[in-house]
C-alpha cells in the first residue's frame, strides 16, 4: 500500500514538472510571437 502511494506521488510530481515546463515553453513562444 505505501509503495503504491510513493509511486503515485512520483508520477504526480513527474506530471507537474512536465506541465510546468510545457507552460514555460508556451509562454516563451507567445513572448517571441509578440
N, CA, C, O and CB atoms as a CASP TS submission, in Angstrom:
PFRMAT TS
TARGET T0000
AUTHOR 0000-0000-0000
METHOD Language model
MODEL 1
PARENT N/A
ATOM      1  N   UNK     1       0.836  -1.208   0.000  1.00  0.00           N
ATOM      2  CA  UNK     1       0.000   0.000   0.000  1.00  0.00           C
ATOM      3  C   UNK     1       0.877   1.268   0.000  1.00  0.00           C
ATOM      4  O   UNK     1       0.684   2.133  -0.854  1.00  0.00           O
ATOM      5  CB  UNK     1      -0.949   0.001   1.235  1.00  0.00           C
ATOM      6  N   UNK     2       1.836   1.399   0.935  1.00  0.00           N
ATOM      7  CA  UNK     2       2.709   2.586   0.922  1.00  0.00           C
ATOM      8  C   UNK     2       3.494   2.705  -0.383  1.00  0.00           C
ATOM      9  O   UNK     2       3.741   3.814  -0.856  1.00  0.00           O
ATOM     10  CB  UNK     2       3.682   2.539   2.102  1.00  0.00           C
ATOM     11  N   UNK     3       3.888   1.574  -0.966  1.00  0.00           N
ATOM     12  CA  UNK     3       4.632   1.615  -2.224  1.00  0.00           C
ATOM     13  C   UNK     3       3.774   2.244  -3.311  1.00  0.00           C
ATOM     14  O   UNK     3       4.274   3.042  -4.105  1.00  0.00           O
ATOM     15  CB  UNK     3       5.082   0.199  -2.644  1.00  0.00           C
ATOM     16  N   UNK     4       2.495   1.901  -3.360  1.00  0.00           N
ATOM     17  CA  UNK     4       1.601   2.491  -4.357  1.00  0.00           C
ATOM     18  C   UNK     4       1.512   3.997  -4.164  1.00  0.00           C
ATOM     19  O   UNK     4       1.505   4.751  -5.137  1.00  0.00           O
ATOM     20  CB  UNK     4       0.200   1.859  -4.273  1.00  0.00           C
ATOM     21  N   UNK     5       1.445   4.433  -2.925  1.00  0.00           N
ATOM     22  CA  UNK     5       1.374   5.864  -2.647  1.00  0.00           C
ATOM     23  C   UNK     5       2.641   6.575  -3.098  1.00  0.00           C
ATOM     24  O   UNK     5       2.585   7.667  -3.663  1.00  0.00           O
ATOM     25  CB  UNK     5       1.139   6.105  -1.159  1.00  0.00           C
ATOM     26  N   UNK     6       3.783   5.945  -2.843  1.00  0.00           N
ATOM     27  CA  UNK     6       5.052   6.576  -3.236  1.00  0.00           C
ATOM     28  C   UNK     6       5.146   6.652  -4.756  1.00  0.00           C
ATOM     29  O   UNK     6       5.560   7.670  -5.311  1.00  0.00           O
ATOM     30  CB  UNK     6       6.264   5.792  -2.658  1.00  0.00           C
ATOM     31  N   UNK     7       4.755   5.556  -5.430  1.00  0.00           N
ATOM     32  CA  UNK     7       4.845   5.554  -6.899  1.00  0.00           C
ATOM     33  C   UNK     7       3.869   6.576  -7.475  1.00  0.00           C
ATOM     34  O   UNK     7       4.195   7.266  -8.442  1.00  0.00           O
ATOM     35  CB  UNK     7       4.547   4.134  -7.473  1.00  0.00           C
ATOM     36  N   UNK     8       2.675   6.679  -6.889  1.00  0.00           N
ATOM     37  CA  UNK     8       1.696   7.651  -7.375  1.00  0.00           C
ATOM     38  C   UNK     8       2.224   9.066  -7.182  1.00  0.00           C
ATOM     39  O   UNK     8       2.050   9.924  -8.047  1.00  0.00           O
ATOM     40  CB  UNK     8       0.346   7.478  -6.649  1.00  0.00           C
ATOM     41  N   UNK     9       2.873   9.306  -6.038  1.00  0.00           N
ATOM     42  CA  UNK     9       3.406  10.637  -5.750  1.00  0.00           C
ATOM     43  C   UNK     9       4.492  10.987  -6.758  1.00  0.00           C
ATOM     44  O   UNK     9       4.545  12.117  -7.244  1.00  0.00           O
ATOM     45  CB  UNK     9       3.963  10.709  -4.307  1.00  0.00           C
ATOM     46  N   UNK    10       5.365  10.021  -7.080  1.00  0.00           N
ATOM     47  CA  UNK    10       6.445  10.291  -8.038  1.00  0.00           C
ATOM     48  C   UNK    10       5.857  10.569  -9.412  1.00  0.00           C
ATOM     49  O   UNK    10       6.335  11.455 -10.120  1.00  0.00           O
ATOM     50  CB  UNK    10       7.438   9.100  -8.107  1.00  0.00           C
ATOM     51  N   UNK    11       4.826   9.826  -9.799  1.00  0.00           N
ATOM     52  CA  UNK    11       4.187  10.051 -11.104  1.00  0.00           C
ATOM     53  C   UNK    11       3.539  11.427 -11.126  1.00  0.00           C
ATOM     54  O   UNK    11       3.624  12.138 -12.128  1.00  0.00           O
ATOM     55  CB  UNK    11       3.130   8.951 -11.405  1.00  0.00           C
ATOM     56  N   UNK    12       2.886  11.812 -10.020  1.00  0.00           N
ATOM     57  CA  UNK    12       2.243  13.129  -9.944  1.00  0.00           C
ATOM     58  C   UNK    12       3.286  14.229 -10.049  1.00  0.00           C
ATOM     59  O   UNK    12       3.080  15.217 -10.753  1.00  0.00           O
ATOM     60  CB  UNK    12       1.442  13.275  -8.632  1.00  0.00           C
ATOM     61  N   UNK    13       4.417  14.062  -9.345  1.00  0.00           N
ATOM     62  CA  UNK    13       5.483  15.064  -9.408  1.00  0.00           C
ATOM     63  C   UNK    13       6.025  15.152 -10.822  1.00  0.00           C
ATOM     64  O   UNK    13       6.326  16.242 -11.310  1.00  0.00           O
ATOM     65  CB  UNK    13       6.618  14.728  -8.416  1.00  0.00           C
ATOM     66  N   UNK    14       6.154  13.987 -11.495  1.00  0.00           N
ATOM     67  CA  UNK    14       6.668  13.986 -12.866  1.00  0.00           C
ATOM     68  C   UNK    14       5.703  14.740 -13.775  1.00  0.00           C
ATOM     69  O   UNK    14       6.141  15.508 -14.631  1.00  0.00           O
ATOM     70  CB  UNK    14       6.878  12.535 -13.378  1.00  0.00           C
ATOM     71  N   UNK    15       4.403  14.535 -13.606  1.00  0.00           N
ATOM     72  CA  UNK    15       3.409  15.231 -14.430  1.00  0.00           C
ATOM     73  C   UNK    15       3.464  16.729 -14.167  1.00  0.00           C
ATOM     74  O   UNK    15       3.348  17.530 -15.095  1.00  0.00           O
ATOM     75  CB  UNK    15       1.989  14.690 -14.151  1.00  0.00           C
ATOM     76  N   UNK    16       3.639  17.110 -12.908  1.00  0.00           N
ATOM     77  CA  UNK    16       3.733  18.536 -12.565  1.00  0.00           C
ATOM     78  C   UNK    16       4.938  19.168 -13.244  1.00  0.00           C
ATOM     79  O   UNK    16       4.842  20.278 -13.767  1.00  0.00           O
ATOM     80  CB  UNK    16       3.826  18.727 -11.036  1.00  0.00           C
ATOM     81  N   UNK    17       6.079  18.468 -13.241  1.00  0.00           N
ATOM     82  CA  UNK    17       7.294  19.006 -13.877  1.00  0.00           C
ATOM     83  C   UNK    17       7.057  19.166 -15.372  1.00  0.00           C
ATOM     84  O   UNK    17       7.444  20.179 -15.955  1.00  0.00           O
ATOM     85  CB  UNK    17       8.522  18.079 -13.618  1.00  0.00           C
ATOM     86  N   UNK    18       6.423  18.176 -15.999  1.00  0.00           N
ATOM     87  CA  UNK    18       6.153  18.252 -17.442  1.00  0.00           C
ATOM     88  C   UNK    18       5.200  19.403 -17.729  1.00  0.00           C
ATOM     89  O   UNK    18       5.395  20.149 -18.689  1.00  0.00           O
ATOM     90  CB  UNK    18       5.561  16.916 -17.969  1.00  0.00           C
ATOM     91  N   UNK    19       4.161  19.553 -16.896  1.00  0.00           N
ATOM     92  CA  UNK    19       3.174  20.616 -17.121  1.00  0.00           C
ATOM     93  C   UNK    19       3.828  21.991 -16.971  1.00  0.00           C
ATOM     94  O   UNK    19       3.590  22.882 -17.786  1.00  0.00           O
ATOM     95  CB  UNK    19       1.988  20.476 -16.134  1.00  0.00           C
ATOM     96  N   UNK    20       4.636  22.163 -15.951  1.00  0.00           N
ATOM     97  CA  UNK    20       5.295  23.458 -15.737  1.00  0.00           C
ATOM     98  C   UNK    20       6.239  23.775 -16.887  1.00  0.00           C
ATOM     99  O   UNK    20       6.307  24.918 -17.339  1.00  0.00           O
ATOM    100  CB  UNK    20       6.067  23.462 -14.403  1.00  0.00           C
ATOM    101  N   UNK    21       6.971  22.765 -17.365  1.00  0.00           N
ATOM    102  CA  UNK    21       7.905  23.001 -18.476  1.00  0.00           C
ATOM    103  C   UNK    21       7.130  23.354 -19.740  1.00  0.00           C
ATOM    104  O   UNK    21       7.555  24.217 -20.507  1.00  0.00           O
ATOM    105  CB  UNK    21       8.801  21.755 -18.723  1.00  0.00           C
ATOM    106  N   UNK    22       5.989  22.689 -19.963  1.00  0.00           N
ATOM    107  CA  UNK    22       5.179  22.994 -21.149  1.00  0.00           C
ATOM    108  C   UNK    22       4.638  24.416 -21.063  1.00  0.00           C
ATOM    109  O   UNK    22       4.655  25.141 -22.058  1.00  0.00           O
ATOM    110  CB  UNK    22       4.014  21.985 -21.294  1.00  0.00           C
ATOM    111  N   UNK    23       4.161  24.824 -19.897  1.00  0.00           N
ATOM    112  CA  UNK    23       3.618  26.178 -19.726  1.00  0.00           C
ATOM    113  C   UNK    23       4.713  27.211 -19.965  1.00  0.00           C
ATOM    114  O   UNK    23       4.472  28.233 -20.607  1.00  0.00           O
ATOM    115  CB  UNK    23       3.009  26.355 -18.310  1.00  0.00           C
ATOM    116  N   UNK    24       5.916  26.948 -19.452  1.00  0.00           N
ATOM    117  CA  UNK    24       7.021  27.897 -19.650  1.00  0.00           C
ATOM    118  C   UNK    24       7.380  27.972 -21.128  1.00  0.00           C
ATOM    119  O   UNK    24       7.699  29.052 -21.626  1.00  0.00           O
ATOM    120  CB  UNK    24       8.262  27.485 -18.814  1.00  0.00           C
ATOM    121  N   UNK    25       7.336  26.840 -21.844  1.00  0.00           N
ATOM    122  CA  UNK    25       7.630  26.840 -23.278  1.00  0.00           C
ATOM    123  C   UNK    25       6.577  27.639 -24.031  1.00  0.00           C
ATOM    124  O   UNK    25       6.906  28.394 -24.945  1.00  0.00           O
ATOM    125  CB  UNK    25       7.699  25.400 -23.822  1.00  0.00           C
ATOM    126  N   UNK    26       5.311  27.476 -23.654  1.00  0.00           N
ATOM    127  CA  UNK    26       4.230  28.203 -24.324  1.00  0.00           C
ATOM    128  C   UNK    26       4.381  29.704 -24.067  1.00  0.00           C
ATOM    129  O   UNK    26       4.215  30.511 -24.981  1.00  0.00           O
ATOM    130  CB  UNK    26       2.840  27.702 -23.835  1.00  0.00           C
ATOM    131  N   UNK    27       4.695  30.074 -22.827  1.00  0.00           N
ATOM    132  CA  UNK    27       4.884  31.495 -22.509  1.00  0.00           C
ATOM    133  C   UNK    27       6.042  32.069 -23.311  1.00  0.00           C
ATOM    134  O   UNK    27       5.959  33.193 -23.808  1.00  0.00           O
ATOM    135  CB  UNK    27       5.136  31.690 -20.998  1.00  0.00           C
ATOM    136  N   UNK    28       7.117  31.306 -23.440  1.00  0.00           N
ATOM    137  CA  UNK    28       8.271  31.777 -24.211  1.00  0.00           C
ATOM    138  C   UNK    28       7.895  31.926 -25.680  1.00  0.00           C
ATOM    139  O   UNK    28       8.298  32.891 -26.329  1.00  0.00           O
ATOM    140  CB  UNK    28       9.466  30.808 -24.058  1.00  0.00           C
ATOM    141  N   UNK    29       7.124  30.976 -26.209  1.00  0.00           N
ATOM    142  CA  UNK    29       6.711  31.043 -27.618  1.00  0.00           C
ATOM    143  C   UNK    29       5.816  32.260 -27.841  1.00  0.00           C
ATOM    144  O   UNK    29       5.974  32.970 -28.834  1.00  0.00           O
ATOM    145  CB  UNK    29       5.971  29.741 -28.040  1.00  0.00           C
ATOM    146  N   UNK    30       4.877  32.505 -26.923  1.00  0.00           N
ATOM    147  CA  UNK    30       3.985  33.660 -27.057  1.00  0.00           C
ATOM    148  C   UNK    30       4.788  34.954 -26.967  1.00  0.00           C
ATOM    149  O   UNK    30       4.504  35.915 -27.682  1.00  0.00           O
ATOM    150  CB  UNK    30       2.885  33.632 -25.968  1.00  0.00           C
ATOM    151  N   UNK    31       5.788  34.978 -26.088  1.00  0.00           N
ATOM    152  CA  UNK    31       6.616  36.177 -25.935  1.00  0.00           C
ATOM    153  C   UNK    31       7.379  36.437 -27.227  1.00  0.00           C
ATOM    154  O   UNK    31       7.523  37.588 -27.641  1.00  0.00           O
ATOM    155  CB  UNK    31       7.600  36.026 -24.741  1.00  0.00           C
ATOM    156  N   UNK    32       7.871  35.376 -27.870  1.00  0.00           N
ATOM    157  CA  UNK    32       8.607  35.544 -29.124  1.00  0.00           C
ATOM    158  C   UNK    32       7.653  35.968 -30.243  1.00  0.00           C
ATOM    159  O   UNK    32       8.028  36.745 -31.121  1.00  0.00           O
ATOM    160  CB  UNK    32       9.340  34.234 -29.506  1.00  0.00           C
ATOM    161  N   UNK    33       6.428  35.458 -30.209  1.00  0.00           N
ATOM    162  CA  UNK    33       5.453  35.826 -31.252  1.00  0.00           C
ATOM    163  C   UNK    33       5.124  37.313 -31.139  1.00  0.00           C
ATOM    164  O   UNK    33       5.004  38.008 -32.148  1.00  0.00           O
ATOM    165  CB  UNK    33       4.149  34.967 -31.133  1.00  0.00           C
ATOM    166  N   UNK    34       4.979  37.796 -29.899  1.00  0.00           N
ATOM    167  CA  UNK    34       4.666  39.200 -29.715  1.00  0.00           C
ATOM    168  C   UNK    34       5.905  40.028 -30.027  1.00  0.00           C
ATOM    169  O   UNK    34       5.867  41.255 -29.936  1.00  0.00           O
ATOM    170  CB  UNK    34       4.162  39.475 -28.278  1.00  0.00           C
TER
END
